[in-house]
Amino acid sequence: MKTLRVGVIGAGGIAQHGHLPAYQKTPGMEVVAIADINEKKLAYVADKFSIPRTFTDYHELLGQDDIDLVSVCTPNYLHREMSINALKAGKHVLCEKPVAVKGEDAKDIMAAAEASGKIFMGAFCQRFGGASQVLKRFIEDGKFGDIYYVKGGYIRRRGIPGLGGWFTTKAKSGGGCMLDIGVHALDRMYWLMGAPEPVAVSGTTFQAFKDNAIDGGWPPLDSRVGDVFPGINDVEDMASGYVRFANGATLLIEASWAGNCEPTSYTQLFGTKAGALEDSRGLTIYGEEAGSLLDIQPQVDTRIDTFQAEIAHLADCIRSGKRPLTKPQEIINVAKIIEAIYKSAESGGKQILIADL
Ligand SMILES: NC(=O)c1ccc[n+]([C@@H]2O[C@H](COP(=O)([O-])OP(=O)(O)OC[C@H]3O[C@@H](n4cnc5c(N)ncnc54)[C@H](O)[C@@H]3O)[C@@H](O)[C@H]2O)c1
């Protein structure tokens, strides 16, 4: 098996606590280079993970001929530029979520991937969780019938990431909780329901905690070496969206960084033959058999390291030429739906047609 050589761009929280440990645990993968504009953090991470080459300019990392694959682990506004440049440099790419801030940016990345012939994967690690995998299998086996309504969310009580840094600066993040964690819940639901064509979206956003916001502890404090937090907070801390699809199905998504609410992460599916609820208490499938209502609680593997599973899948795709689990149109549509939620919220709740974006 040929060793896949990896370069990581961005040495922050997700690189240190997600990508780097996962690459190190995956046989046949070796991180050979890392880039970050923060020299202090770069030196700290290179030393901690024994990475031989460091760059403050990511273009130099992309110029390393022996690198096969690049992880893009930088603030959201850089994903488009870095992914496209990496693909143009002949690298496979694993780009963190949200892959793009706008639908058009996602389209540009997918076009660059297509032109390069390289693999591009969106880092939607939650698809690899035990419950997601079980649910997808049930759905693909036809056990749910037609899925007509899906509802889900990612709700934190006091969890604003990097308060005052890029996460809360719209010019760098593109948005708050919907783009940051709502995107995980939306991507998982959209994939589970079979990625129908979105037609119309409405949404709302709130910034209820602007004046009493509390840093939620992400990126982990030990990973913030040399970071500067200018103190900006101009993004939403709660958002919700309602999506209509061409096949008649609808979806409700909610996301909260901060709220006086029960923290949870959940997905609820309504199908003509069965439904399901997955949350912190586990997974239940609500069906009917022999005239009785039947609740099934499948055994779910809760030990899966979703970052490792995602990276193992990517390595398999690179080696076998298989298409990654995150399909281009899914990535584009997830970006468009979130763009439309923000547009609707800005317009006071107007319905936004996806065709008009
Ligand atoms: N999959 C998940 O569950 C998950 C969790 C957290 C974060 N993320 C995503 O990962 C990405 C990074 O988030 P994070 O939490 O690691 O943030 P972070 O702030 O901890 O790290 C980002 C790093 O990028 C570096 N950087 C900024 N500009 C750069 C440039 N021009 N060149 C090279 N490096 C540059 C910063 O110096 C910083 O070290 C975001 O897109 C975020 O949404 C994903």
The ligand as a Tripos MOL2 file, in Angstrom:
@<TRIPOS>MOLECULE
LIG
   44    48     1     0     0
SMALL
NO_CHARGES

@<TRIPOS>ATOM
      1 N1        -15.8260   19.0110   11.7240 N.am      1 LIG1
      2 C1        -16.0790   19.6280   12.8640 C.2       1 LIG1
      3 O1        -16.7990   19.1380   13.7210 O.2       1 LIG1
      4 C2        -15.4360   20.9650   13.1080 C.ar      1 LIG1
      5 C3        -15.2470   21.4160   14.4300 C.ar      1 LIG1
      6 C4        -14.6330   22.6470   14.6140 C.ar      1 LIG1
      7 C5        -14.2400   23.4210   13.5420 C.ar      1 LIG1
      8 N2        -14.4570   22.9780   12.2600 N.ar      1 LIG1
      9 C6        -14.0930   23.8060   11.0950 C.3       1 LIG1
     10 O2        -12.6750   23.8050   10.9510 O.3       1 LIG1
     11 C7        -12.2410   25.0590   10.4390 C.3       1 LIG1
     12 C8        -11.1890   25.6110   11.3870 C.3       1 LIG1
     13 O3        -11.7690   25.7720   12.6680 O.3       1 LIG1
     14 P1        -10.8840   25.7100   14.0050 P.3       1 LIG1
     15 O4        -11.8220   25.4740   15.0950 O.co2     1 LIG1
     16 O5         -9.7400   24.8230   13.8100 O.co2     1 LIG1
     17 O6        -10.3930   27.2300   14.0570 O.3       1 LIG1
     18 P2         -9.0080   27.7780   14.6820 P.3       1 LIG1
     19 O7         -9.1450   29.2440   14.7720 O.co2     1 LIG1
     20 O8         -8.6560   27.0090   15.9020 O.co2     1 LIG1
     21 O9         -7.9340   27.3850   13.5610 O.3       1 LIG1
     22 C9         -7.8620   28.0270   12.3130 C.3       1 LIG1
     23 C10        -6.3850   28.1980   11.9840 C.3       1 LIG1
     24 O10        -6.2640   28.7270   10.6590 O.3       1 LIG1
     25 C11        -5.1480   29.5920   10.6600 C.3       1 LIG1
     26 N3         -5.1560   30.4900    9.5040 N.ar      1 LIG1
     27 C12        -5.8770   31.6350    9.3260 C.ar      1 LIG1
     28 N4         -5.5780   32.1780    8.1360 N.ar      1 LIG1
     29 C13        -4.6580   31.3710    7.5440 C.ar      1 LIG1
     30 C14        -3.9700   31.4120    6.3080 C.ar      1 LIG1
     31 N5         -4.1510   32.3900    5.4390 N.pl3     1 LIG1
     32 N6         -3.0870   30.4220    6.0380 N.ar      1 LIG1
     33 C15        -2.8700   29.4070    6.9200 C.ar      1 LIG1
     34 N7         -3.5020   29.3190    8.1210 N.ar      1 LIG1
     35 C16        -4.3930   30.2940    8.4130 C.ar      1 LIG1
     36 C17        -5.2610   30.3210   12.0050 C.3       1 LIG1
     37 O11        -4.0530   30.9410   12.3620 O.3       1 LIG1
     38 C18        -5.6770   29.1910   12.9200 C.3       1 LIG1
     39 O12        -4.5760   28.5690   13.5290 O.3       1 LIG1
     40 C19       -13.4840   25.9220   10.3290 C.3       1 LIG1
     41 O13       -13.9690   25.9190    9.0180 O.3       1 LIG1
     42 C20       -14.4940   25.2510   11.2510 C.3       1 LIG1
     43 O14       -15.8360   25.4430   10.8630 O.3       1 LIG1
     44 C21       -15.0190   21.7540   12.0450 C.ar      1 LIG1
@<TRIPOS>BOND
     1     1     2 1
     2     2     3 2
     3     2     4 1
     4     4     5 ar
     5     4    44 ar
     6     5     6 ar
     7     6     7 ar
     8     7     8 ar
     9     8     9 1
    10     8    44 ar
    11     9    10 1
    12     9    42 1
    13    10    11 1
    14    11    12 1
    15    11    40 1
    16    12    13 1
    17    13    14 1
    18    14    15 2
    19    14    16 1
    20    14    17 1
    21    17    18 1
    22    18    19 2
    23    18    20 1
    24    18    21 1
    25    21    22 1
    26    22    23 1
    27    23    24 1
    28    23    38 1
    29    24    25 1
    30    25    26 1
    31    25    36 1
    32    26    27 ar
    33    26    35 ar
    34    27    28 ar
    35    28    29 ar
    36    29    30 ar
    37    29    35 ar
    38    30    31 1
    39    30    32 ar
    40    32    33 ar
    41    33    34 ar
    42    34    35 ar
    43    36    37 1
    44    36    38 1
    45    38    39 1
    46    40    41 1
    47    40    42 1
    48    42    43 1
@<TRIPOS>SUBSTRUCTURE
     1 LIG1         1 GROUP 0 **** ****
